[in-house]
C-alpha cells in the first residue's frame, strides 16, 4: 500500500488536531541518550521517521516502554557500545535522516560516535559541516573511516568534551541541537552564537534544564550551556507540529472549506498565521485554536508600491522552509501573483512540474524561485498521477489533488507517512476521499 487514490472536489468540515512536532520529537528522543535515568516523553507523533529512530535506539540497547498512544519511557542505562561501533549500526544510520541527532549525545556520553551522511528527502544537498565543525570545536577528534564510509568522532584522554565559544556558519536547527546535546556533558561553558532558536530548540533546552543542565539565552541566537557531569531523568511533552498546522490552513483554503484546527500552541507558531493571511486567508484565533472560514476568494497582498508579493524562508523567527511547498500550491487558486523563494534547498521546487500538469500557472525561474499566477478558482486543478519526492512536496501534492477535478494518484507515499501520522484517515474524517492501495 504505497499509493494514495484521491477523489477531488469534496468540501471539508469539522475539526482536526495536529500531531506532536516531528522535528522536536527527533531531538528529544535522541537526548534521552544523555542519561541513564528514565525519561518519559508525551505527544510523540507515531510516524515512520520517529518509529525508525525509536527502533534505532532499541537496537543500541535503550529500554523503551510504550505507555499509551504517543507516550513512551526511554532508559539508556545499558548501551551496547560494540553495536554503536559496528558497520550494521553505521549503515542503519545512513538510511535514516533522524539518526543525525544521536551523534552529539553518543559522543558526549559514551566518548565516540560515527557520523554517517544520513538519508531522507530528495531535496538537494544537506550539509553536515555545522554539526561536525561544532563537535570538533568542543574537542572531538575527527577521522574518516573508509571501510564504514563515515566520520568517526572520539573524545580525548580526559574523557570529556571541553566547553568553548563558537560562531556557527549557519543557523542550522539540527546542527544547533547536536551541539547543545554534546555540550550538556562537556566540561565548562559552551557559547553558541548564531544558534537556531526555533521553538523546537527552545523545547530541547527546557528539557535539558529540567534534567539539570544550566542554559542561558533561551529563545535567542546566543546560547550558553553550562556542562555538567551527570544528567537526571525527566518528563517532557512535545509541542503540536507547526508544519501540520500550516498544512491544514492551506488545505482548508484550497478547498474553500471551513475547519477548526484545535490546540495549536498559537504562541509558538511565530509568523506562520500572518504569512497565510498575506495570501488572503482570513483565519481567526479562538483561544488556542485556529478557525479557517470558508471564502469565495483569497486575494494575495501586494507591496505598498504595487510590486509582487515575495514569500521566502528565513531562520526563525522567519518563515520555516517546510511550509513553502504548501503555500505555493495554495497560491495557485488565489487571486493575484506571488514569488515563492526557497533559499535553503535547491531541489525542493522541482515538484511544481506536476502542478503545472494539473493546470497551475507557475513559472520556475531557477531551482530556488517560482512565480505563481493565481487562477482564483476560475480554472480548477485537474487530476494527475504523481510521485512524492519528499515529505513536504508530498503533502502539497495531496492538498492539490483534494481540490482537483477528477481522481488523482500519488505514489511513493511512504515519504508522506514519514511526516504525517494516519493522514488519510484524519482527513477523511473531515470529508476528504483518500484511499490507500
N, C-alpha and C positions, 0 to 999 in steps of 0.2 A: 504494500500500500504506500506507494511513493508518488502519488498523483492526486491533485485536487480537481474535481469537476465542479464548476461554479455556474449556477443559473443566475444570470444577471438581472437587474431591474427590480429587485424586491426591496420595498421600504423596510427600514429598521425602526424599532421602537423598544422602549423599556430601559433597563439599567444594566450596567456591567461594571465590574470591579477589576482594577489592574492587578496583575500578579506581583510578587516580590521582584525587586530590581535584579536583573541578571548580572549586570556589571558589578554591583555591590556584592552579590552572593559569591561570585568567583573570588573576590578579595577576602571576604570574611571567612569563607570555608578554608582558604589557604592559610589564613592567620591562626587557625586552630593548631597548626603545626608548631607554634612558638611555645606551647606549654604542654606539660604532661598531665595537667588537670582537666577535668571535663569542661567543655564549652557547649552551651545549649543555644541553638540558633533557630529563630522562628521566622515564618513568612518566606521560606526558601522556595523559589519557583522550581517546580519539578519538570524542568525542560531538559532537552538532550545534553546541552553543554554542561549543565550543572550535574546531571546524573553521571556523566562521564568523569567529571572531576571528583565526585564522591567515590566512584569506583576506583579511581587512581589512588586516592588516599587509603582506601581499604586495602589495595594491593601493597601499599607501603607498610601496613600493619596498624593503621589507625582503627580504633574501635568505633563503629558507627551504629547508633541506635535510632530508628525512626519512631518517634513518639506519636505521630499523627501526621496528617497532611501538612507538608511544609515545615514540620518541626523535628529537628534532629539534635542528637547529642554526639559530639566528637571527643575522643580522648586519644592523644598521640603519646602514650606512655610506653609503647613497645615497638618502636620503628625498626624495621628490618634494614639496617644500614648496608648490608650486602646487596639487597634488591635495588636500593636507590643508586647503586653504583653499576648496575647491570645494563647490558645492551638492551634487554627487553624493556626496562623502565624508560630508557632514553628514547627508544623507538615509539613507545606508547605516548610519551610527552610530545614527540614531534607531530603526532597525529591530532593533538588536542590543543586548541587555542588557549584555553584556560590554564593549561599547565605552566604557562609563563609565570603565574602568580606564586607557584610553590618554590621558586628559586631562592628568593630572599629569605623566607622562613627556614628552609633547609640549610642554607649556608650559615645563617646566624645561630641556629640551634644545634646543628649537627656537624658543622665545620666543613661541609663540602656540598656541592650541587653541580649537576650537569645542566647546561643551558642549550637545549636543542631548539632550533628555529621552529616555532610552533605552526601548526596548520590552522585551518579556519576558513574565513571568507576569501573569495577570489576577487579582491577589490584593489589590487596593486600592491606595491611594496609596503611592508610594515616593519620599520626599523626597530632593532633591539639595542641599538647603540646606547640609548639613555639608560637602560637597565644595567648593562654591563659596565659602562663608564662609572655609574653611581656606585656599584658594588666594589669596583676596583678602588675608587676613591676612599671607600671605607676600609681598605687594606687587604682586600681579597687578592689572592694570586690567580692569574689567568693563564690557562694553556688551552690549546686546541687539540682534542683527541680525534685523530683522523680515523681511527677504527670505528668510533661511535658517531662520527660526524657531528660533534657537539663541542661547545666550550666547556671546560672543566674549571670550576672555581673552588678554591680552598682557602681556609683561614690559616694564618701563620702559626708559629710555635706558641704564641701566647694563648691561643685557643679562642680569642675573641676578636671581633672586628673593632675598629677604632673610630670613634666619632670624629667628624671633620666638617668643614664648610664646603658646600658645592653649589655651583650655579648651573642649573640644568640647561642643556642646549635647546630643549623644547619642553613645554608644559605637558608632558606625557602622563596620562592618567595611570596607566598600568606601570609605567616606569616609576612615577612618584610612589605608588602603593608598594612596589617591590622594595624601594629604598627605605621607606618608612618601616616596613616589617623587618628588614635587615638591621636597621638602626635600633630597634626596640631592645635587642640584647647586646648592642655594642657598648664598648667602654667609653664613657664620656658623652658629650653633647654633639649631635649631628644637626647642622643647619642646612636646610634645603631652600634655596632661592629659585624663583620661577617654578615653584611647585604647582601642580594641578590642584584646584581647590573645589572640584565638583562635590555635590552633596555625598556621593559615594565615598570620596576620600575623607570627608568630614566624619562620615559614619565609621569608617575604619579607625580613624583617630579616636573617636568616642569609645569604641570597643576596647582599643588598646589602653586607653586611660582607665577604663573600668577594670582592666587586668593588671593595673599597677604601673603603667608607663606614663611619665610626665611629658606632655606635649603642649607647646605654646604655639599660638598663631592660627588656631582652628578657624577655617573659613577664609584664610588669606593665602597669598602665594609665597609667604615666608614662614616656614615651619622650623621649630626647634624640638628635637626629640632627645630626651634625656634617657640614655640607655640604662637598663637595669640588669642585675644578674639572674633574676628569675621572674617569671610571669605566672600569675594565677589564672584560674578559670573564671568564667563569667556567663551571663546570659545576654543575648542580643536579638533585636528584632529588625529585620531588613525593611527598608523603605519600599513604597509602591514604585513600580517601574515607570519612570517618566516617559520612556520611549513608547510604552504601551498606551499611556495616557494620550500622547500626541497622535499615535496611530488611530485611536478611537475617535478623536476630534476630527481628523481628516476623513475617516470612514463615514461619519455622520454627514459631513458637509458634502462629500462627493455624491452621496446617495440622497441628498436633500431630505434628511431624516432627523427627527428629534430623539435624542437619547440623553440619559444621565450617566455620567462616569462617577462612581462612588469612591469615597475615601482616597483621594488622590495625593494627599500631603501637599496642598496647594503652595504652601510657603517654600517648598523645595523644588518647585517647577521653574523658578527663575523666569527667563524671558520667553519661555515656550508659549504660554497663553497669548501674550502680546504679538508674537510672531504670526500665529494663526489669525489673530484679529487683523493684521495687515493684509491678509488675503480676503478680508471681508466677512469673516466668520464671527458672528455676534454671540460668542459663548458667554456664559454667566457663571460666576462663583456663587454657590449656595452652601454656606458653611464650608465643609471640606470636600464638597462635591463640585463637579462641573456639569452644567446643563447646556447642551448644544441644541438650540432651537431649529426647527425646520425653516428654511429660507428658500425663496424662489431664485434669488440672485446673490452671488458673492462677488462684490466689486473690489478688485485689487487696488490698494493705495498707490498714489504717485507721490513723488517728492514735491516739495513746495514750488520748485521751479518747473514742475511738469515732467521731469525725466522719469524713466522707467524705474520701478522698484527693484532693488537688489536684495536678495536674501542669501546670506553667506554664513558658513560655520565659523566659529571662533572659540578659543579657550573660555571655559566658564569664568564669568557669568554670561558669556556669549552663547550663541545657539549651538547645540550639540550637532555634530555632523550626522548622527544616526537618524535624524528626522528629515533631512533634506530630500530623501527619496520620496517620503510620504507627502511633503509639501509640494514637491514637483508634480506628482500625479493629481493632487487636489487642484492645483493651479490650471490644469488642462481644461477644467469646466467652470472656472471662474470667469468674470468679465474683466478684461484688461490683460496686460502683459507683465512678466516678471523675469528677471535674470537670476537663475539659481547658480551660485558659485560654491562648488565643493572644493575647498582648498586642501583638505588633508589627504584624500585618496584619489589617485589618478584614473582609476578604472570604475569608480562607483556609479558614474552616469551612463555607462555604456548600455544599460538595460533600457534606455529610452527608445531604442530601435523597436522594441516590442510595443511600446506605447504608440509610436508613430504608425506601426502596422494596424493599431486599433483605431486610427483616425485622429490622434492627437496632433496638434500643430506645435512641434518642438524643433528648434534649430540647435544642434550640438555644435558649439563654437570650437571646443577643444576638449581634452579629457577632463577638464575641471569646470567648464561653464556650459550652460544651456539656457536658451531663451525660450520661454513658454508663452504661447499666444492663446489665451483662454477662449473657449468656444461658448461659454455662458449657457451650457446645456442645450444649445440650439442644434448641435450635432452630437448625439450621444456616442460614446465609445463603442466600437464593435468588438464582438467576442474574438478571442485569439487563442492559439496554442503557444505556450511559453515554457521556459525552464528558469528556475530560480537560481541566480548565480551567488547570492548571499542573503543573509537574514533580512536586511532592510529593503533591498530590491524585491525580495520575495513578498514581503507584506505589502509593498506598494503595488505590485502586480495583482495581488489578491484584492486590494481595495479597488483597483481599476476594473477587474473582472466582475466584482459585485455590482458595479454601476453600468456595465456594458449591456448592449442589446444582444441576446443570444446566450449560448453556453460556451464557456471558456474552459481551458485545461491548463493546469500548471504542473509541470514535472519537477523532480528533484526537491520535493517539499520537505525533505529532511533538513534542508537549510532553514526553512521557516520554523520547523519544530525545534531547532537549536535555540530559538529565542522566544517563542510564543507557546505557552502551555495550552494544550487542548483548544487551539484557536478555532477550529471548525465547529466544535460543539458549543463553545461560548458565543460565537457569532450567530449560529443557527438559533440560539435561544432569543436573539434579537429580531429574528425574521429572515436571516440570510438563508441561502440554499447552497450549502457546500458539502460535497461528498468525497470520501476517500476511495481510491481504488488501487 
